[in-house]
């Protein structure tokens, strides 16, 4: 029991409350340490976000992860769109979470291939069509568990697919994952660009570096002649990048095959198919890889105040790599 509780005249009548608070603080400290250990093995953390829904953000996330994995990088894909998770369906992944035999062990993510691990809330649900009706605190805790409790191992890239907007999920990622960087997805239309400006200002407010902007659905690939027609406008994302003095990662036209492949669980943009869309997306991937090479991540401070007797038994010399606190 803390000295503040002992000195309080009401502690005797609220000892269970004091004890519960201390227990929660200890659990939070342990989880902070687990998050720090997990992130220390991940070289690049990328949040794919947008201020507007329907711009193809999940399509960019999934295909970026697949393309980087195809290049030989170790990649993790984390879907934090808790109310509308799509990643597992887009990859046609089956199976549900299985608790480890030892309760102290980490949980294995879904394995798409040798280089790509995937975690989504749908992975943890028996009924994938069940509605998720959660308030902010539950969402925040779920995202923290995605990092702390999953066996991500050594990764070159962790791609995080966030829901549209600047609410609990992207804010939780910004607060939970130090040094995370953003890729912002937009479409060329002014309505989308207006919402994406809010995402860029969000990144500025939380001091999150922006890797660059992707203009998705930049024109339309004719299924008959394979030519690109600008029925959705083009250039809005590039203009926005100039306005905010940010890198423009590329413009990807809309191809009907992307929709079909997404429904079939066989992503198209990262495939070997010859199309203006796949060629444009390959340049986006190259730009991301150039700006974020898979080099060792700089050390970050432990999120928890380690070394205190209430958290662990290290007596001030806690080493998160070897201590189980």
For each residue, the residues with C-beta under 8 A, 3 or more apart:
1: 5 6 11 15 18 19 22
2: 5 6 18 22 310
3: 6 7
4: 7 8
5: 1 2 8 11 15 18 22
6: 1 2 3 11
7: 3 4 11
8: 4 5 11
9:
10: 13 14
11: 1 5 6 7 8 14 15 18
12: 15
13: 10
14: 10 11 17 18
15: 1 5 11 12 18 19
16: 19 20
17: 14 20 21
18: 1 2 5 11 14 15 21 22
19: 1 15 16 22 23
20: 16 17 23 24
21: 17 18 24 25
22: 1 2 5 18 19 25 26 310
23: 19 20 26 27
24: 20 21 27 28
25: 21 22 28 29 310
26: 22 23 29 30 310 311
27: 23 24 30 31
28: 24 25 31 32 304
29: 25 26 32 33 304 305 306 311 325
30: 26 27 33 34 304 311 325
31: 27 28 34 35 144 145 148
32: 28 29 35 36 302 303 304
33: 29 30 36 37 302 303 304 306 318 320 323 325
34: 30 31 37 38 147 148 149
35: 31 32 38 39 144 147 148 176 303
36: 32 33 39 40 300 302 303 304 320
37: 33 34 40 41 320 321
38: 34 35 41 42 147 148 150 152
39: 35 36 42 45 147 177 178 297 300
40: 36 37 297 299 300 320 321
41: 37 38 152 153 154 155
42: 38 39 45 76 152 154 155 157 158 297
43: 155 156 157 294 295 296 297
44: 156 157 158 181 292 294 297
45: 39 42 157 158 160 177 179 180 181
46: 64 157 158 159 160 180 181 182 183 211 288 292
47: 160 162 170 173 174 177 180 181 182 183 208
48: 57 60 61 64 159 160 161 162 182 183 185
49: 57 162 164 170 182 183 184 185 199
50: 53 55 57 164 184 185 186 192 195 196 199
51: 164 165 166 192 195 196 197 198 199 202
52: 55 164 186 187 191 192 195 196
53: 50 163 164 165
54: 164
55: 50 52 164 185 186 187 192 216 217
56: 59 60 185 187 216 217 252
57: 48 49 50 60 61 161 162 164 185
58: 61 62 79 81 86 87 90 161
59: 56 62 63 90 216 258 262 267 269
60: 48 56 57 63 64 183 185 214 216 252 284
61: 48 57 58 64 65 77 79 87 159 160 161
62: 58 59 65 66 77 87 90 91 161 267 270
63: 59 60 66 67 267 268 269 270 281
64: 46 48 60 61 67 68 159 183 270 284 285 288
65: 61 62 68 69 75 76 77 116 157 159
66: 62 63 69 70 112 116 267 270
67: 63 64 70 71 269 270 281 282 285
68: 64 65 71 73 75 156 157 159 285 288 289
69: 65 66 72 73 74 75 112 113 115 116
70: 66 67 115 270
71: 67 68 285 289
72: 69 115
73: 68 69 115 156 157 294
74: 69 115 153 154 155 156 157
75: 65 68 69 115 116 117 155 156 157 158 159
76: 42 65 109 116 117 118 119 152 155 157 158 159
77: 61 62 65 87 112 116 117 118 119 158 159 161
78: 118 119 120 146 147 158 159 160 161
79: 58 61 85 86 87 88 118 119 120 121 122 161
80: 142 143 146 160 161 162 163 169 172 173
81: 58 84 85 86 87 161 162 163 169
82: 85 121 132 134 139 142 163 169
83: 132 134 163
84: 81 163
85: 79 81 82 88 120 121 122
86: 58 79 81 89 90
87: 58 61 62 77 79 81 90 91 118 120 161
88: 79 85 91 93 110 118 120 122 123 128
89: 86 92 122 265
90: 58 59 62 86 87 262 265 267
91: 62 87 88 112 118 265 267
92: 89 264 265 266
93: 88 110 112 118 123 265
94:
95: 110 123
96: 123 124 125 126
97: 107 123 124
98: 107 108
99: 103 107
100: 103 105 106 107 108
101: 105
102: 105
103: 99 100
104: 324
105: 100 101 102 151
106: 100 149 150 151
107: 97 98 99 100 149 150 151
108: 98 100 111 150 151
109: 76 117 118 119 123 150 151 152
110: 88 93 95 117 118 119 120 123
111: 108 114 116 117 118
112: 66 69 77 91 93 116 117 118
113: 69 116
114: 111
115: 69 70 72 73 74 75
116: 65 66 69 75 76 77 111 112 113
117: 75 76 77 109 110 111 112 152 153 155
118: 76 77 78 79 87 88 91 93 109 110 111 112 123
119: 76 77 78 79 109 110 123 146 150
120: 78 79 85 87 88 110 123
121: 79 82 85 124 125 132 142
122: 79 85 88 89 125 128
123: 88 93 95 96 97 109 110 118 119 120
124: 96 97 121
125: 96 121 122 128 130
126: 96 130
127: 130
128: 88 122 125
129:
130: 125 126 127
131:
132: 82 83 121
133:
134: 82 83 138 139 142
135: 138 139
136: 139 140 168
137: 140 141
138: 134 135 141 142
139: 82 134 135 136 142 143 168 169 172
140: 136 137 143 144 168 172
141: 137 138 144 145
142: 80 82 121 134 138 139 145 146
143: 80 139 140 146 147 169 172 173 176
144: 31 35 140 141 147 148 172 176
145: 31 141 142 148 149 150
146: 78 80 119 142 143 149 150
147: 34 35 38 39 78 143 144 150 152 176 177
148: 31 34 35 38 144 145
149: 34 106 107 145 146
150: 38 106 107 108 109 119 145 146 147
151: 105 106 107 108 109
152: 38 41 42 76 109 117 147 155 158
153: 41 74 117
154: 41 42 74
155: 41 42 43 74 75 76 117 152 158
156: 43 44 68 73 74 75 294
157: 42 43 44 45 46 65 68 73 74 75 76 292 294
158: 42 44 45 46 75 76 77 78 152 155 177
159: 46 48 61 64 65 68 75 76 77 78
160: 45 46 47 48 61 78 80 173 177 180
161: 48 57 58 61 62 77 78 79 80 81 87
162: 47 48 49 57 80 81 169 170 173
163: 53 80 81 82 83 84 167 169 170
164: 49 50 51 52 53 54 55 57 195
165: 51 53 170
166: 51 170 171 198 199 202
167: 163 170 171
168: 136 139 140 171 172
169: 80 81 82 139 143 162 163 172 173
170: 47 49 162 163 165 166 167 173 174 202
171: 166 167 168 174 175 206
172: 80 139 140 143 144 168 169 175 176
173: 47 80 143 160 162 169 170 176 177 180
174: 47 170 171 177 180 206 208
175: 171 172 206
176: 35 143 144 147 172 173
177: 39 45 47 147 158 160 173 174 180
178: 39 300 301 303
179: 45 297 298 300
180: 45 46 47 160 173 174 177 208
181: 44 45 46 47 208 209 210 211 292
182: 46 47 48 49 199 203 208 209 210 211
183: 46 47 48 49 60 64 210 211 212 213 214 249 288
184: 49 50 196 199 200 203 210 212 213 214
185: 48 49 50 55 56 57 60 196 213 214 216
186: 50 52 55 192 193 196 213 214 215 216 236 237 240
187: 52 55 56 192 215 216 217 218 232 236 237
188: 192 193 215 217 218 232 233 234 235 236 237
189: 192 193 232 233 236
190: 193 194 236
191: 52 194 195
192: 50 51 52 55 186 187 188 189 195 196 236
193: 186 188 189 190 196 197 236 237 240
194: 190 191 197 198
195: 50 51 52 164 191 192 198 199
196: 50 51 52 184 185 186 192 193 199 200 213 240
197: 51 193 194 200 201 240
198: 51 166 194 195 201 202
199: 49 50 51 166 182 184 195 196 202 203
200: 184 196 197 203 204 210 240 244 246
201: 197 198 204 205
202: 51 166 170 198 199 205 206 208
203: 182 184 199 200 206 208 209 210
204: 200 201 207
205: 201 202
206: 171 174 175 202 203
207: 204
208: 47 174 180 181 182 202 203
209: 181 182 203
210: 181 182 183 184 200 203 213 244 246
211: 46 181 182 183 247 249 288 291 292
212: 183 184 241 246 247 248 249 287 288 291
213: 183 184 185 186 196 210 237 238 240 241 244 246 247 248 249
214: 60 183 184 185 186 237 249 250 251 252 284
215: 186 187 188 218 234 235 236 237 238 248 250 251 252
216: 55 56 59 60 185 186 187 237 252 254
217: 55 56 187 188 220 232 252 253 254
218: 187 188 215 232 234 235 237 251 252 253 254 280
219: 228 229 230 231 232 234 251 253 254
220: 217 228 229 230 231 232 253 254 255
221: 226 227 228 229 253 254 255 256 257 275 276 277
222: 225 226 227 228 229
223: 226 256 257
224:
225: 222
226: 221 222 223 275 276
227: 221 222 276
228: 219 220 221 222 253 276
229: 219 220 221 222
230: 219 220 233 234
231: 219 220
232: 187 188 189 217 218 219 220 254
233: 188 189 230 236
234: 188 215 218 219 230 251
235: 188 215 218 238 239 251
236: 186 187 188 189 190 192 193 215 233 239 240
237: 186 187 188 193 213 214 215 216 218 240 241 248 251
238: 213 215 235 241 242 248 251
239: 235 236 242 243
240: 186 193 196 197 200 213 236 237 243 244
241: 212 213 237 238 244 246 247 248
242: 238 239 245 248
243: 239 240
244: 200 210 213 240 241
245: 242
246: 200 210 212 213 241
247: 211 212 213 241 287 291
248: 212 213 215 237 238 241 242
249: 183 211 212 213 214 284 287 288
250: 214 215 280 281 283 284 287
251: 214 215 218 219 234 235 237 238 280
252: 56 60 214 215 216 217 218 269 277 280 281 284
253: 217 218 219 220 221 228 276 277 280
254: 216 217 218 219 220 221 232 258 277
255: 220 221 258 268 275 276 277 278
256: 221 223 259 260
257: 221 223 260 261 268 273 275 277
258: 59 254 255 261 262 268 269 277
259: 256 262 263
260: 256 257 263 264 268
261: 257 258 264 266 267 268 271
262: 59 90 258 259 265 267 268
263: 259 260
264: 92 260 261
265: 89 90 91 92 93 262
266: 92 261 271
267: 59 62 63 66 90 91 261 262 270 271
268: 63 255 257 258 260 261 262 271 273 275 277 278
269: 59 63 67 252 258 277 278 281
270: 62 63 64 66 67 70 267 278 281 285
271: 261 266 267 268 278
272: 278
273: 257 268 278
274: 278 279
275: 221 226 255 257 268 278 279
276: 221 226 227 228 253 255 279 280
277: 221 252 253 254 255 257 258 268 269 280 281
278: 255 268 269 270 271 272 273 274 275 281 282
279: 274 275 276 282 283
280: 218 250 251 252 253 276 277 283 284
281: 63 67 250 252 269 270 277 278 284 285
282: 67 278 279 285 286
283: 250 279 280 286 287
284: 60 64 214 249 250 252 280 281 287 288
285: 64 67 68 71 270 281 282 288 289
286: 282 283 289 290
287: 212 247 249 250 283 284 290 291
288: 46 64 68 183 211 212 249 284 285 291 292
289: 68 71 285 286 292 293 294
290: 286 287 293
291: 211 212 247 287 288
292: 44 46 157 181 211 288 289
293: 289 290
294: 43 44 73 156 157 289
295: 43
296: 43
297: 39 40 42 43 44 179 300
298: 179
299: 40
300: 36 39 40 178 179 297
301: 178
302: 32 33 36 306 318 320
303: 32 33 35 36 178
304: 28 29 30 32 33 36 311
305: 29 308 311
306: 29 33 302 311 312 314 318 320 323 325
307: 311 312 314 315 316 317 318
308: 305 311 312 316
309: 312 313 315
310: 2 22 25 26
311: 26 29 30 304 305 306 307 308 318 325
312: 306 307 308 309 318 323 324 325
313: 309 325
314: 306 307 317 318 319 323 325
315: 307 309
316: 307 308
317: 307 314
318: 33 302 306 307 311 312 314 323 325
319: 314 322 323
320: 33 36 37 40 302 306 323
321: 37 40
322: 319
323: 33 306 312 314 318 319 320
324: 104 312
325: 29 30 33 306 311 312 313 314 318
